[in-house]
């Protein structure tokens, strides 16, 4: 009995952070909306008559636009504030979904929608991450990241299945409308926050120049590994599932089942992350995750796909919770706005460089899926590089500026 009461006391204390609870709720609603449609967007483009290389070109334009406008986007977020930036990202998401409904009618949208996609990702990623860093704390960041992941998983357990069923029974276009309404709803919990602003204390030149500093190589390598591996899983894996399983409904079922089986892992990984050395966890989990990605080359039916996808998701959570938590630790101990912008630039610049080679693999058409999955597994090994990144001591003047921004935000 004492241990049970002790556990409840910690849980109650953990949930007393009102701002974090609102972040969890918003993130959960948003992921339910995204889960209804996101896994099916590459399939939608494919079913609309675009070949796989053309679908991948769509997703090359997205990071290219992001890299071009990364600094401008940061300045806009700083000027209009975090809450308004989140609102802009939701409006852009609805515009994206509305445009996707017409992409088969107006071909020019194929070139324009990646820009909308990049801008909505930019506004959301900057503002949401800033919001999370402001209201989370290092002592409990592992639990807070796992709670964030749990809220996303709870929301995503049924959404791919429901999305697949609705697309099969009705149409992609109806699901785009439903997802848009839910995206608006995800903004409601964040409306209770006071508007906060972040100062841009960095110039455009140093923003890119510092990426090539020797001390930043571990982060560059690790973020590159995530960016390429995640992109292959987001774009190529759904198309592969559609081909192997024969329809969006089956893809939705597999996604929902594997997400549900993964949920139980979240809580325990979060607790361990706050007690153990995050860097050691990252190194160990990277190995297990590698085999999950490599196992995709053996998936050729419903049972094997479900097994591989579930193992990959479970090991992915074991890796991503300490990896994300340590990333936030690194950001919080530096000029965190600059860190966030540089992280996003690394993500998208690496995709711009690597994806054309993957497109070439599909043009040549020699076991393109298998080669892509092997590449994803190899790039995932770069996750471990983050364990060599040290949390620097910020110069006193800069630290004072950062703490002042935090104080103003509160």
C-alpha positions as CSV (number, residue, x, y, z in Angstrom):
1,X,0.0,0.0,0.0
2,X,2.7,2.6,0.8
3,X,4.3,2.1,-2.6
4,X,1.0,2.6,-4.3
5,X,0.3,5.8,-2.4
6,X,3.8,7.0,-3.2
7,X,3.2,6.3,-6.8
8,X,-0.1,8.2,-6.8
9,X,1.5,11.2,-5.0
10,X,4.2,11.5,-7.8
11,X,1.6,11.1,-10.5
12,X,-0.6,13.8,-9.0
13,X,2.4,16.1,-8.6
14,X,3.4,15.4,-12.2
15,X,-0.1,16.3,-13.5
16,X,-0.3,19.5,-11.5
17,X,1.7,21.3,-14.3
18,X,-1.4,22.9,-15.9
19,X,0.6,24.3,-18.9
20,X,2.1,20.9,-19.7
21,X,-1.3,19.2,-19.4
22,X,-2.7,21.6,-22.0
23,X,0.3,20.9,-24.2
24,X,-0.4,17.1,-23.9
25,X,-4.1,17.6,-24.8
26,X,-3.4,19.8,-27.8
27,X,-0.7,17.4,-29.0
28,X,-3.0,14.5,-28.7
29,X,-5.9,16.1,-30.6
30,X,-3.5,17.2,-33.3
31,X,-2.0,13.8,-33.7
32,X,-5.5,12.2,-33.9
33,X,-6.2,14.6,-36.8
34,X,-2.9,13.9,-38.5
35,X,-3.3,10.2,-37.9
36,X,-6.5,10.2,-39.9
37,X,-4.7,11.3,-43.0
38,X,-0.9,11.7,-42.9
39,X,0.0,8.1,-43.5
40,X,-2.3,8.2,-46.5
41,X,-1.0,11.4,-48.2
42,X,1.8,9.6,-50.1
43,X,-0.8,7.0,-51.1
44,X,-3.2,9.6,-52.2
45,X,-0.7,11.2,-54.5
46,X,0.3,7.8,-55.8
47,X,-3.4,6.9,-56.4
48,X,-3.9,10.3,-58.1
49,X,-1.5,9.2,-60.9
50,X,1.9,10.4,-59.7
51,X,4.6,7.8,-59.9
52,X,6.7,7.0,-56.8
53,X,9.6,9.2,-58.0
54,X,7.2,12.1,-58.5
55,X,5.7,11.5,-55.0
56,X,9.2,11.7,-53.6
57,X,9.9,14.9,-55.6
58,X,6.9,16.4,-53.7
59,X,8.6,15.6,-50.5
60,X,12.0,17.0,-51.7
61,X,10.4,20.4,-52.4
62,X,9.1,20.6,-48.9
63,X,12.5,20.6,-47.1
64,X,14.0,22.7,-49.8
65,X,11.4,25.5,-49.1
66,X,12.0,25.0,-45.4
67,X,15.8,25.6,-45.7
68,X,15.2,28.7,-47.9
69,X,12.8,30.3,-45.4
70,X,14.1,29.0,-42.1
71,X,15.6,32.2,-40.9
72,X,12.7,34.4,-42.2
73,X,10.2,32.1,-40.4
74,X,12.1,32.4,-37.1
75,X,11.9,36.2,-37.3
76,X,8.2,36.1,-38.0
77,X,7.6,33.8,-35.1
78,X,9.6,36.1,-32.9
79,X,7.5,39.1,-34.0
80,X,4.0,37.7,-33.8
81,X,4.5,35.4,-30.8
82,X,4.2,31.7,-30.0
83,X,0.4,31.4,-29.7
84,X,-0.3,33.3,-32.9
85,X,2.4,31.2,-34.7
86,X,0.5,28.1,-33.7
87,X,-2.7,29.5,-35.1
88,X,-1.0,30.4,-38.4
89,X,0.3,26.8,-38.6
90,X,-3.2,25.4,-38.1
91,X,-4.6,27.7,-40.8
92,X,-1.8,26.6,-43.2
93,X,-2.6,23.0,-42.4
94,X,-6.2,23.5,-43.3
95,X,-5.1,25.2,-46.5
96,X,-2.8,22.3,-47.2
97,X,-5.6,19.8,-46.8
98,X,-7.9,21.9,-49.0
99,X,-5.3,22.0,-51.7
100,X,-4.7,18.3,-51.5
101,X,-8.3,17.7,-52.4
102,X,-7.8,19.5,-55.7
103,X,-4.2,18.4,-56.6
104,X,-5.5,16.0,-59.2
105,X,-7.6,18.8,-60.8
106,X,-5.0,21.6,-60.7
107,X,-1.5,20.2,-61.4
108,X,0.2,23.5,-60.3
109,X,-0.8,22.7,-56.8
110,X,1.8,19.9,-56.9
111,X,4.5,22.6,-56.9
112,X,2.8,25.0,-54.5
113,X,1.5,22.8,-51.7
114,X,5.0,21.7,-50.6
115,X,5.6,25.4,-49.8
116,X,2.4,25.6,-47.7
117,X,3.5,22.3,-46.1
118,X,7.0,23.7,-45.3
119,X,5.6,27.0,-43.8
120,X,3.0,25.2,-41.6
121,X,5.7,22.8,-40.4
122,X,8.0,25.8,-39.7
123,X,5.5,27.8,-37.7
124,X,4.4,24.7,-35.7
125,X,7.8,23.2,-35.0
126,X,9.3,26.5,-33.9
127,X,6.4,27.6,-31.7
128,X,5.5,24.2,-30.2
129,X,9.1,23.3,-29.3
130,X,9.7,26.8,-27.8
131,X,6.5,26.3,-25.8
132,X,7.6,22.9,-24.6
133,X,11.0,24.0,-23.5
134,X,9.6,27.0,-21.6
135,X,7.2,24.8,-19.6
136,X,9.2,21.6,-19.1
137,X,12.0,21.0,-16.7
138,X,15.2,19.0,-17.0
139,X,14.5,16.9,-13.8
140,X,11.3,15.5,-15.2
141,X,11.9,15.9,-19.0
142,X,12.0,12.2,-19.7
143,X,8.5,11.7,-18.1
144,X,7.3,14.8,-19.9
145,X,8.5,13.7,-23.3
146,X,7.0,10.2,-22.7
147,X,3.7,11.9,-21.7
148,X,3.8,13.9,-24.9
149,X,4.5,10.7,-26.8
150,X,1.8,8.9,-24.9
151,X,-0.8,11.5,-25.8
152,X,0.1,11.2,-29.4
153,X,-0.1,7.4,-29.3
154,X,-3.4,7.3,-27.5
155,X,-4.8,9.6,-30.2
156,X,-3.2,7.6,-32.9
157,X,-4.3,4.1,-31.9
158,X,-7.6,4.3,-33.8
159,X,-7.1,7.2,-36.1
160,X,-5.2,5.4,-38.9
161,X,-7.8,2.6,-38.9
162,X,-10.7,5.1,-38.9
163,X,-9.0,7.1,-41.6
164,X,-8.5,4.0,-43.8
165,X,-12.2,2.9,-43.2
166,X,-13.5,6.4,-44.1
167,X,-11.3,6.7,-47.2
168,X,-12.5,3.2,-48.3
169,X,-16.2,3.9,-47.6
170,X,-16.3,7.6,-48.7
171,X,-13.2,9.4,-50.0
172,X,-9.9,11.0,-49.3
173,X,-11.5,14.4,-49.6
174,X,-14.0,13.9,-46.8
175,X,-11.2,12.8,-44.4
176,X,-9.2,16.0,-45.4
177,X,-12.3,18.0,-44.2
178,X,-12.6,16.1,-40.9
179,X,-8.9,16.4,-40.2
180,X,-9.1,20.2,-40.8
181,X,-11.8,20.6,-38.2
182,X,-9.9,18.6,-35.6
183,X,-6.7,20.6,-36.3
184,X,-8.7,23.7,-35.3
185,X,-9.9,21.9,-32.1
186,X,-6.3,21.1,-31.2
187,X,-5.6,24.8,-30.8
188,X,-8.3,25.4,-28.2
189,X,-6.2,24.1,-25.1
190,X,-3.3,26.4,-26.1
191,X,-5.5,29.5,-26.2
192,X,-5.4,29.6,-22.4
193,X,-1.7,30.4,-22.5
194,X,-0.5,34.0,-22.3
195,X,1.1,35.2,-25.5
196,X,4.9,34.9,-25.3
197,X,7.7,36.2,-27.5
198,X,11.2,35.0,-28.2
199,X,14.0,37.3,-29.3
200,X,16.1,36.4,-32.3
201,X,19.6,37.0,-31.0
202,X,21.4,35.3,-33.9
203,X,22.2,36.4,-37.5
204,X,21.5,34.5,-40.7
205,X,25.2,34.0,-41.5
206,X,26.2,32.4,-38.2
207,X,23.0,30.3,-38.2
208,X,24.4,28.3,-41.2
209,X,28.1,28.7,-40.5
210,X,28.0,27.2,-37.1
211,X,26.6,23.9,-38.5
212,X,30.1,23.2,-39.8
213,X,31.9,23.7,-36.5
214,X,33.7,20.6,-35.2
215,X,31.9,20.7,-31.8
216,X,28.5,20.5,-33.6
217,X,29.3,17.4,-35.6
218,X,27.7,14.9,-33.2
219,X,24.4,16.8,-33.4
220,X,24.6,17.2,-37.2
221,X,25.2,13.5,-37.7
222,X,22.5,12.5,-35.3
223,X,19.9,14.9,-36.7
224,X,20.8,13.8,-40.2
225,X,20.2,10.1,-39.2
226,X,16.8,11.0,-37.9
227,X,15.8,13.1,-40.8
228,X,16.6,10.5,-43.5
229,X,15.3,7.5,-41.6
230,X,12.1,9.3,-40.6
231,X,11.4,10.5,-44.1
232,X,11.7,7.0,-45.6
233,X,9.3,5.8,-42.9
234,X,6.9,8.6,-43.6
235,X,6.9,8.5,-47.4
236,X,8.1,5.2,-48.7
237,X,6.9,2.8,-46.0
238,X,3.1,3.7,-46.5
239,X,3.4,3.2,-50.3
240,X,5.1,-0.1,-49.7
241,X,2.3,-1.2,-47.3
242,X,-0.3,-0.2,-49.8
243,X,1.4,-2.3,-52.5
244,X,1.9,-5.3,-50.2
245,X,-1.4,-5.2,-48.3
246,X,-3.5,-4.1,-51.2
247,X,-5.4,-1.1,-49.9
248,X,-5.6,1.8,-47.4
249,X,-7.9,0.0,-45.0
250,X,-5.3,-2.7,-44.3
251,X,-2.6,0.0,-44.0
252,X,-4.8,1.7,-41.4
253,X,-5.3,-1.6,-39.5
254,X,-1.6,-2.4,-39.3
255,X,-0.8,1.1,-38.2
256,X,-3.4,1.2,-35.4
257,X,-2.5,-2.3,-34.1
258,X,1.2,-1.6,-34.0
259,X,0.6,1.8,-32.3
260,X,-1.6,0.1,-29.7
261,X,0.9,-2.6,-28.8
262,X,3.6,0.2,-28.5
263,X,1.7,2.2,-25.9
264,X,2.6,0.1,-22.9
265,X,6.3,0.8,-23.4
266,X,6.0,4.6,-23.1
267,X,5.5,5.0,-19.4
268,X,8.4,2.8,-18.3
269,X,10.8,4.3,-20.8
270,X,10.0,7.8,-19.5
271,X,10.7,6.9,-15.9
272,X,14.0,5.2,-16.8
273,X,15.1,8.2,-18.9
274,X,14.9,10.5,-15.9
275,X,17.0,8.1,-13.7
276,X,19.6,6.7,-16.2
277,X,22.2,8.4,-18.3
278,X,20.3,9.4,-21.5
279,X,23.4,9.1,-23.6
280,X,24.0,5.5,-22.7
281,X,20.3,4.7,-23.4
282,X,20.6,6.4,-26.8
283,X,23.7,4.2,-27.7
284,X,22.0,1.0,-26.6
285,X,18.6,1.7,-28.1
286,X,20.1,2.7,-31.5
287,X,21.3,-0.9,-32.0
288,X,17.8,-2.4,-31.4
289,X,16.2,0.2,-33.6
290,X,18.6,-0.6,-36.4
291,X,17.3,-4.2,-36.6
292,X,13.7,-3.0,-36.6
293,X,14.3,-0.8,-39.7
294,X,16.4,-3.5,-41.4
295,X,13.6,-6.0,-40.7
296,X,11.4,-4.2,-43.2
297,X,13.1,-5.9,-46.1
298,X,11.5,-9.2,-44.9
299,X,8.0,-7.9,-44.6
300,X,5.8,-9.4,-47.3
301,X,2.4,-10.2,-45.8
302,X,0.1,-8.9,-43.1
303,X,1.6,-10.9,-40.2
304,X,5.2,-10.1,-41.0
305,X,4.4,-6.4,-41.6
306,X,2.5,-6.2,-38.2
307,X,5.4,-7.9,-36.4
308,X,8.1,-5.7,-38.0
309,X,6.2,-2.5,-37.6
310,X,5.4,-3.2,-34.0
311,X,9.0,-4.1,-33.1
312,X,10.2,-1.0,-35.0
313,X,7.7,1.3,-33.1
314,X,8.6,-0.2,-29.7
315,X,12.3,0.1,-30.2
316,X,11.7,3.5,-31.7
317,X,10.0,4.7,-28.5
318,X,12.9,3.3,-26.4
319,X,15.3,5.4,-28.5
320,X,13.3,8.5,-29.2
321,X,12.3,9.3,-25.7
322,X,15.8,9.7,-24.3
323,X,17.0,11.1,-27.7
324,X,14.3,13.8,-27.7
325,X,14.7,14.5,-24.0
326,X,18.5,14.9,-24.3
327,X,18.0,17.1,-27.4
328,X,15.8,19.4,-25.3
329,X,18.4,19.4,-22.5
330,X,21.0,20.6,-25.1
331,X,18.6,23.3,-26.3
332,X,17.7,24.5,-22.9
333,X,21.3,25.1,-22.0
334,X,22.0,27.2,-25.0
335,X,20.4,29.9,-27.1
336,X,17.5,27.5,-27.5
337,X,15.7,29.4,-30.3
338,X,18.8,29.3,-32.4
339,X,19.2,25.6,-31.5
340,X,15.7,24.8,-32.7
341,X,16.1,26.6,-36.0
342,X,19.5,25.0,-36.6
343,X,18.0,21.6,-35.8
344,X,15.3,22.1,-38.4
345,X,17.8,23.3,-41.0
346,X,19.9,20.1,-40.5
347,X,16.8,18.0,-40.8
348,X,15.7,19.5,-44.1
349,X,19.1,20.2,-45.6
350,X,20.0,16.5,-45.2
351,X,16.8,15.5,-46.8
352,X,17.4,17.8,-49.8
353,X,20.8,16.2,-50.3
354,X,19.9,12.5,-49.8
355,X,16.4,12.2,-51.2
356,X,17.5,12.8,-54.9
357,X,19.6,9.6,-54.6
358,X,16.6,7.7,-53.3
359,X,14.6,9.0,-56.2
360,X,17.3,7.7,-58.6
361,X,17.1,4.3,-57.0
362,X,13.4,4.2,-57.8
363,X,14.0,5.4,-61.4
364,X,16.5,2.6,-61.9
365,X,13.9,0.3,-60.3
366,X,16.3,-2.3,-58.9
367,X,14.8,-3.5,-55.6
368,X,14.1,0.1,-54.7
369,X,12.0,-0.6,-51.6
370,X,14.6,-3.0,-50.1
371,X,17.5,-0.6,-50.8
372,X,15.5,2.3,-49.2
373,X,14.9,0.3,-46.1
374,X,18.5,-0.7,-45.8
375,X,19.5,3.0,-46.2
376,X,17.0,3.9,-43.4
377,X,18.6,1.3,-41.1
378,X,22.1,2.5,-41.9
379,X,21.2,6.2,-41.3
380,X,19.6,5.3,-38.0
381,X,23.0,4.3,-36.6
382,X,23.8,8.0,-36.6
383,X,21.3,8.5,-33.8
384,X,24.1,7.4,-31.4
385,X,26.3,10.3,-32.3
386,X,24.1,12.6,-30.1
387,X,25.5,10.8,-27.1
388,X,28.8,12.5,-27.8
389,X,27.3,16.0,-27.7
390,X,28.1,17.8,-24.5
391,X,25.8,20.4,-22.8
392,X,27.9,23.5,-23.1
393,X,28.0,26.2,-20.5
394,X,26.4,29.3,-22.1
395,X,28.5,32.5,-21.8
396,X,27.2,34.7,-18.9
397,X,25.8,37.4,-21.1
398,X,24.0,35.0,-23.3
399,X,22.7,33.0,-20.4
400,X,21.3,36.2,-18.8
401,X,19.5,36.9,-22.0
402,X,18.0,33.4,-22.2
403,X,16.9,33.5,-18.6
404,X,15.3,36.9,-19.1
405,X,13.3,35.6,-22.0
406,X,12.2,32.6,-19.9
407,X,11.2,35.0,-17.1
408,X,9.3,37.2,-19.5
409,X,7.5,34.2,-20.9
410,X,6.3,33.2,-17.4
